[in-house]
Amino acid sequence: MLDRLYRKLSILEIVYQRNGIMMDLYIEKMVLQKLSSRGSNDICISLVIDGEILRNDRLRGFVKQVRQMKLQVSVTCYNIRNFDFLIEIKDLVGQIRISIDEDLNYIGILDYTYDLLKTDRNQIVYLFKISETEDIEDFIELLEDNDYIFNISYKSEISKTKYWEIAKFVSELKNRYPLKIFQEFTCAGVEYDNIKGICPSLTSLMCVDVRGDIKYCNNDFSQRYLHIEDGDLDTLFTIIGNQVEICEIPRCNKQAYDCCMGGCPLEQTKEVNKFCKFN
């Protein structure tokens, strides 16, 4: 089943900066070489910037080189207060994703960044990771009269009961605003068709972090003992695909399992996803 899922993948996530460290120039060059040698335009590059950008000129240069390969690029921003650095690349990227966390949780940031960064060619997506439905309720009315797009996911430390409460809320919200709500849920498709489970490691080729280590996704902080130097992208893609943990003994039928895709591998407890409805 994993092989069938992985053949559909299209996103390569690259953590370009995190914890005050920008991707090493050697690693950056290697990533570009492997992208070029892959000779394929069927993937999208998702750049992750966590923290205030250190070298905008390097980021701009990297984006331009990727675009010269005819690859689509998105940029995801965490823990950032000054978004001016995105002005120079907003015409080069198809999507700018901005995390709205507790410290940045005020409505004015939406108007400001939208006016600053929106073009005819890109989407501005606001990321909400919530533990209660109340965390986002003040923002919902903004969808009525604006072209904002909200991407809603959940905090992994929440309880199973709370997970399903949030999933129901997001499903109803997506019914109201089908084009304005994106979501990242794993098991919820079993119950709600319009938010079929999306697990980052099952919708990404892989994630390359600032040091060149290969991960499942941006949320994966475990040591996978794979590095960008260890092979071409397709080989690394296959290796990490074989490492993904899935439910050892599914407690549901095949149709339900296909909807949840086994859940997120980062949320496995004894080979069972902790939000599994049937567990």
Residue pairs with C-beta under 8 A, 6 or more apart in sequence:
1 246
1 257
1 258
2 241
2 242
2 244
2 246
3 241
5 202
5 261
6 202
6 237
6 238
6 241
9 43
9 202
9 203
9 204
9 205
9 237
10 42
10 43
10 44
10 203
10 205
11 43
11 44
11 45
11 46
11 203
11 204
11 205
12 35
12 43
12 44
12 45
12 46
12 204
12 205
12 206
12 207
12 208
12 233
13 46
13 48
13 200
13 204
13 205
13 206
13 207
13 208
13 217
13 218
14 23
14 31
14 45
14 46
14 47
14 48
14 207
14 208
15 23
15 48
15 50
15 207
15 208
15 209
15 210
15 218
16 22
16 23
16 47
16 48
16 49
16 59
16 62
16 210
17 23
17 48
17 49
17 50
17 51
17 53
17 54
17 59
17 210
18 48
18 50
18 51
18 209
18 210
19 50
19 51
20 51
20 54
21 210
21 211
22 54
22 55
22 58
22 210
23 31
23 210
24 210
24 211
24 212
27 208
27 210
27 211
27 212
27 228
28 58
28 62
30 212
30 228
30 229
31 208
31 212
31 228
32 62
32 65
32 66
34 228
34 232
34 233
35 45
35 66
35 69
35 71
35 233
36 69
37 232
38 232
38 233
38 234
41 69
41 70
41 71
43 71
43 205
44 71
44 72
44 73
44 74
44 94
45 66
45 71
45 72
45 73
45 74
46 73
46 74
46 75
46 76
46 204
47 59
47 62
47 63
47 73
47 74
47 75
47 76
48 76
48 78
48 218
49 59
49 75
49 76
49 77
49 78
49 80
50 77
50 78
50 79
51 78
51 79
51 80
52 79
52 80
52 81
52 82
53 59
53 80
53 85
56 85
56 88
59 85
59 89
60 88
60 89
63 73
63 75
63 89
63 92
63 93
64 92
66 73
67 73
67 92
72 94
73 92
73 93
73 94
74 93
74 94
74 95
74 96
74 97
75 86
75 89
75 93
75 95
75 96
75 97
76 97
76 99
76 127
76 218
77 83
77 86
77 96
77 97
77 98
77 99
78 99
78 101
79 99
79 101
79 103
80 98
81 104
83 98
83 112
83 113
83 116
83 117
84 116
86 96
86 116
86 117
87 116
87 117
90 96
90 117
90 118
90 119
90 122
91 119
91 121
91 122
93 122
94 121
94 122
94 123
95 122
95 123
95 124
95 125
96 113
96 117
96 122
96 123
96 124
96 125
97 125
97 126
97 127
97 151
98 109
98 113
98 124
98 125
98 126
98 127
99 126
99 127
99 129
100 109
100 110
100 126
100 127
100 128
100 139
101 129
107 138
107 139
107 142
110 126
110 139
110 142
110 146
110 148
113 124
114 124
114 146
114 147
114 148
117 124
118 124
123 149
124 148
124 149
125 149
125 150
125 151
125 182
126 139
126 148
126 149
126 150
126 151
127 151
127 153
128 135
128 136
128 139
128 150
128 151
128 152
128 153
129 153
129 154
129 155
130 136
130 152
130 153
130 154
130 155
130 166
131 154
131 155
131 157
131 158
131 162
132 162
132 166
133 165
133 166
133 169
136 150
136 152
139 150
140 173
142 148
143 150
143 177
143 180
143 181
147 180
148 180
149 179
149 180
149 181
149 182
150 180
150 181
150 182
151 181
151 182
151 183
151 184
152 170
152 173
152 181
152 182
152 183
152 184
153 183
153 184
153 185
154 163
154 166
154 167
154 185
156 264
156 266
156 267
158 166
160 274
160 275
163 187
163 275
164 188
164 191
164 275
164 277
167 185
167 188
167 191
167 192
167 195
168 191
168 192
170 181
170 183
170 185
170 188
170 195
171 188
171 191
171 192
171 194
171 195
173 181
174 181
174 183
174 194
174 195
175 194
178 194
183 195
183 198
184 198
184 200
185 195
185 197
185 198
186 197
186 198
186 199
186 260
186 261
186 263
186 264
186 267
186 273
186 275
187 197
187 259
187 260
187 263
187 273
187 275
187 276
187 277
188 195
188 196
188 197
188 260
189 195
189 196
189 197
189 259
189 260
190 197
190 252
190 256
190 259
190 260
190 277
191 277
196 259
197 259
197 260
197 261
197 263
199 261
199 262
199 263
199 264
199 265
200 216
200 217
200 218
200 219
200 264
201 216
201 217
201 220
201 244
201 264
201 265
201 266
202 244
202 261
204 216
204 217
205 233
205 237
206 214
206 215
206 216
206 233
206 236
206 237
206 240
207 214
207 215
207 216
207 217
207 218
207 220
208 214
208 215
208 228
209 215
212 227
212 228
212 229
213 223
213 224
213 226
213 227
213 228
214 224
214 226
214 227
214 228
214 230
214 236
214 240
215 221
215 222
215 224
216 224
216 240
216 244
216 265
216 266
217 266
219 266
220 266
224 240
224 243
226 236
226 239
226 240
228 236
230 236
230 239
231 239
244 265
245 265
245 268
245 271
246 262
246 263
246 265
246 268
246 271
247 257
247 262
247 263
247 268
247 271
247 272
247 273
247 276
248 270
248 271
248 272
249 271
249 272
250 257
250 262
251 272
251 276
251 278
251 279
252 260
252 276
252 277
252 278
256 277
256 278
260 273
260 276
262 273
263 273
263 274
263 275
263 276
264 273
267 273
267 274
267 275
268 274
272 279
273 279
